[in-house]
Amino acid sequence: MYVYKCISIYSPPSPSLSSLSDHHNRRLPCVPLSESNPVVHLRQTRKRRGSFVVSLSATMSACKDQDPRIHGIKTKIRVVPNFPKPGIMFQDITTLLLDPKAFKDTIDLFVERYKGKNISVVAGIEARGFIFGPPIALAIGAKFVPLRKPRKLPGEVISEEYILEYGRDCLEMHVGAVEPGDRALVVDDLIATGGTLCAAMNLLERVGAEVVECACVIELPDLKGRDRLNGKPLYILVEYH
């Protein structure tokens, strides 16, 4: 369970702070409030003039100002325009995989976050969730469960259809792979509209698992995929606007 702290900071009225009231969730520089380094947002309170509250959002990211590995990871991800359809700016992680250090740093950041958190299942979303999920699962001592596209898994499956940014799709999972009471981490390379992660969470929760968190290498915040997660914590490494 994640505990969200609230810290009241009194500051006298100042011209340099007055513009903050126009932006309800404007970000502050990263501060080490916890081991997970969640993103910090600033909002003005109505009770006292000049008083601001720092609150932890349900969406978390590695702190770019504090971990030099983040910059190295971001520089290894290339953007491919008009793929797989015109107008789509595709975030290609295959170039990240070509750099052993950047690839290892990516896995290490996730492992550092989830080791010792009693995660029993890492559910990886096809296809690139299969790249990041298994090494995370091995390192934290969890089983890996693939969430696959239709008609890819033999045997009995359950399925969940979803809408993504360039069409419709479906995820399937083996019946019996996840048991009631399992604590699950959902892993994918990217969150855009959030449809894929929602489908994955639905599959896991339908069989009685507790989805502890979702983890992605990349977030496209302009597409507001986090808003579809119904408050479920999301951990990301880099953002692209």
C-alpha positions as CSV (number, residue, x, y, z in Angstrom):
1,M,0.0,0.0,0.0
2,Y,1.3,3.4,-0.9
3,V,0.9,6.2,1.6
4,Y,0.7,9.7,0.1
5,K,2.1,12.4,2.3
6,C,1.0,16.0,2.4
7,I,3.4,18.8,3.5
8,S,2.2,22.3,4.1
9,I,4.7,25.0,3.2
10,Y,4.0,28.6,4.1
11,S,5.3,31.3,1.8
12,P,4.5,35.0,1.8
13,P,2.9,36.4,-1.3
14,S,5.5,36.9,-4.0
15,P,5.4,38.0,-7.6
16,S,7.5,34.9,-8.6
17,L,4.8,32.6,-7.2
18,S,1.7,34.4,-8.3
19,S,1.7,32.7,-11.7
20,L,1.4,29.3,-10.1
21,S,-2.2,29.8,-9.3
22,D,-3.0,29.7,-13.1
23,H,-1.6,26.1,-13.3
24,H,-3.3,23.8,-10.8
25,N,-0.8,20.9,-11.3
26,R,2.4,22.7,-12.3
27,R,5.4,20.6,-11.3
28,L,8.1,21.4,-8.8
29,P,11.7,20.3,-9.0
30,C,12.2,16.7,-7.8
31,V,12.7,16.2,-4.1
32,P,13.6,13.0,-2.3
33,L,10.3,12.6,-0.4
34,S,10.4,8.8,-0.7
35,E,12.5,6.0,-2.1
36,S,10.3,6.0,-5.2
37,N,10.8,9.7,-6.0
38,P,7.2,10.4,-7.0
39,V,6.4,13.4,-9.2
40,V,5.4,16.3,-7.0
41,H,2.6,18.8,-7.9
42,L,1.9,22.2,-6.5
43,R,-1.5,23.6,-5.7
44,Q,-2.7,26.7,-3.9
45,T,-5.0,26.2,-0.9
46,R,-8.1,28.2,-0.3
47,K,-7.7,28.3,3.5
48,R,-4.7,30.7,3.7
49,R,-3.3,33.1,1.3
50,G,0.2,32.4,0.3
51,S,0.0,28.8,1.5
52,F,0.8,25.9,-0.8
53,V,0.5,22.2,-0.5
54,V,2.9,19.7,-2.0
55,S,1.1,16.5,-2.7
56,L,2.1,13.2,-4.2
57,S,0.2,12.1,-7.3
58,A,-0.9,8.6,-8.2
59,T,1.3,8.8,-11.2
60,M,5.0,8.4,-10.4
61,S,8.2,8.7,-12.3
62,A,11.9,8.3,-11.8
63,C,13.3,11.7,-10.7
64,K,15.1,13.0,-13.7
65,D,17.1,15.5,-11.7
66,Q,18.4,12.9,-9.3
67,D,19.2,9.8,-11.4
68,P,21.6,10.3,-14.3
69,R,20.5,7.0,-15.8
70,I,17.2,8.5,-16.9
71,H,18.9,10.8,-19.4
72,G,20.9,8.0,-20.9
73,I,17.8,5.9,-21.4
74,K,15.9,8.7,-23.0
75,T,18.6,9.5,-25.5
76,K,18.5,5.8,-26.7
77,I,14.9,5.9,-27.7
78,R,14.2,7.0,-31.2
79,V,10.9,8.5,-32.6
80,V,9.6,7.2,-35.9
81,P,7.0,9.4,-37.6
82,N,3.9,8.1,-39.3
83,F,4.3,4.5,-38.0
84,P,2.3,2.3,-37.9
85,K,-0.2,4.8,-39.4
86,P,0.0,8.4,-40.6
87,G,0.1,10.9,-37.8
88,I,1.5,8.4,-35.2
89,M,4.8,9.3,-33.7
90,F,6.1,5.9,-32.8
91,Q,8.4,5.6,-29.8
92,D,10.9,2.9,-30.8
93,I,12.7,1.1,-27.9
94,T,14.7,-1.3,-30.2
95,T,17.4,1.3,-30.3
96,L,17.5,1.3,-26.5
97,L,18.0,-2.5,-26.6
98,L,21.1,-2.0,-28.8
99,D,22.9,-0.3,-25.8
100,P,23.6,-2.8,-23.1
101,K,24.2,-0.2,-20.4
102,A,20.9,1.7,-21.2
103,F,19.0,-1.5,-21.3
104,K,20.4,-2.7,-18.0
105,D,19.8,0.7,-16.4
106,T,16.1,0.4,-17.5
107,I,15.7,-3.0,-15.9
108,D,17.7,-1.9,-12.8
109,L,15.4,1.1,-12.1
110,F,12.3,-1.1,-12.1
111,V,14.0,-3.8,-10.0
112,E,15.1,-1.3,-7.4
113,R,11.5,-0.1,-7.1
114,Y,9.8,-3.5,-6.8
115,K,12.3,-5.7,-5.0
116,G,11.0,-6.6,-1.6
117,K,7.4,-5.4,-2.4
118,N,5.9,-8.9,-2.3
119,I,5.0,-8.9,-6.0
120,S,4.1,-12.5,-7.0
121,V,3.2,-11.9,-10.7
122,V,4.7,-9.7,-13.4
123,A,2.3,-9.6,-16.3
124,G,3.9,-8.4,-19.5
125,I,1.8,-7.0,-22.4
126,E,2.6,-8.2,-25.9
127,A,4.9,-7.5,-27.4
128,R,7.4,-5.2,-25.8
129,G,6.2,-6.0,-22.3
130,F,7.8,-9.4,-23.0
131,I,11.2,-7.7,-23.2
132,F,11.1,-5.8,-19.9
133,G,8.8,-8.1,-17.9
134,P,10.8,-11.4,-17.6
135,P,14.1,-9.9,-16.3
136,I,12.1,-7.9,-13.8
137,A,10.3,-11.0,-12.7
138,L,13.4,-13.0,-12.3
139,A,15.2,-10.3,-10.3
140,I,12.3,-9.8,-7.8
141,G,11.4,-13.5,-7.5
142,A,8.0,-13.4,-9.2
143,K,6.4,-15.5,-11.9
144,F,6.0,-14.0,-15.4
145,V,2.7,-14.2,-17.2
146,P,2.4,-13.1,-20.8
147,L,-0.7,-11.2,-21.9
148,R,-1.0,-12.0,-25.6
149,K,-2.9,-11.0,-28.7
150,P,-5.8,-13.2,-29.8
151,R,-5.2,-16.8,-30.8
152,K,-1.6,-16.9,-29.7
153,L,-2.0,-18.9,-26.5
154,P,-2.9,-22.6,-26.6
155,G,-5.5,-24.0,-24.1
156,E,-8.2,-22.1,-22.2
157,V,-7.9,-18.4,-22.0
158,I,-9.9,-15.3,-20.9
159,S,-9.9,-12.2,-23.1
160,E,-10.5,-8.5,-22.9
161,E,-11.0,-6.1,-25.8
162,Y,-9.8,-2.6,-25.8
163,I,-9.4,0.6,-27.9
164,L,-6.0,2.0,-28.5
165,E,-4.7,5.2,-30.2
166,Y,-4.8,3.7,-33.7
167,G,-7.5,1.0,-33.7
168,R,-9.0,-1.9,-31.6
169,D,-7.3,-4.9,-30.1
170,C,-7.7,-7.7,-27.6
171,L,-5.6,-9.3,-24.8
172,E,-5.7,-12.9,-23.7
173,M,-4.3,-14.7,-20.6
174,H,-4.2,-18.4,-19.7
175,V,-6.8,-19.5,-17.2
176,G,-5.0,-20.6,-14.1
177,A,-1.8,-18.6,-14.7
178,V,-2.8,-16.1,-12.1
179,E,-4.5,-17.1,-8.8
180,P,-6.8,-15.2,-6.4
181,G,-4.7,-13.1,-4.0
182,D,-1.7,-12.8,-6.3
183,R,-0.1,-9.3,-6.2
184,A,0.5,-8.3,-9.8
185,L,2.7,-5.8,-11.6
186,V,1.7,-4.9,-15.1
187,V,4.6,-4.1,-17.4
188,D,4.6,-2.5,-20.9
189,D,7.0,-0.3,-22.8
190,L,4.6,2.6,-23.2
191,I,1.4,4.2,-22.1
192,A,-0.5,6.3,-24.6
193,T,-4.3,6.3,-24.3
194,G,-4.2,3.8,-21.4
195,G,-6.5,1.2,-23.1
196,T,-4.0,-1.6,-23.1
197,L,-3.1,-1.2,-19.4
198,C,-6.8,-1.1,-18.5
199,A,-7.4,-4.3,-20.4
200,A,-4.5,-6.0,-18.6
201,M,-5.7,-4.8,-15.2
202,N,-9.2,-6.1,-16.0
203,L,-7.9,-9.5,-16.9
204,L,-5.9,-9.8,-13.7
205,E,-8.7,-8.5,-11.4
206,R,-11.3,-10.8,-13.0
207,V,-9.3,-13.8,-11.7
208,G,-8.9,-12.3,-8.2
209,A,-5.5,-10.7,-8.4
210,E,-4.5,-7.4,-6.8
211,V,-2.9,-5.1,-9.3
212,V,-0.3,-3.3,-7.2
213,E,1.0,-0.9,-9.9
214,C,1.6,-0.4,-13.7
215,A,5.1,0.2,-14.9
216,C,6.1,1.6,-18.3
217,V,9.3,2.9,-19.8
218,I,7.6,5.7,-21.7
219,E,4.6,7.9,-21.1
220,L,2.9,10.2,-23.7
221,P,1.2,12.5,-21.1
222,D,-0.6,14.6,-23.8
223,L,-2.8,11.5,-24.5
224,K,-4.0,11.4,-20.9
225,G,-3.8,7.6,-20.6
226,R,-3.2,7.9,-16.8
227,D,-6.7,9.3,-16.4
228,R,-8.2,6.0,-17.5
229,L,-6.4,3.9,-14.8
230,N,-9.0,4.8,-12.1
231,G,-6.3,5.9,-9.7
232,K,-4.1,2.9,-10.0
233,P,-0.5,3.9,-9.5
234,L,1.6,4.3,-12.6
235,Y,5.4,4.3,-12.6
236,I,7.3,5.6,-15.7
237,L,10.9,6.4,-16.5
238,V,10.6,9.0,-19.3
239,E,8.0,11.3,-20.9
240,Y,7.6,12.5,-24.4
241,H,5.3,15.4,-25.3
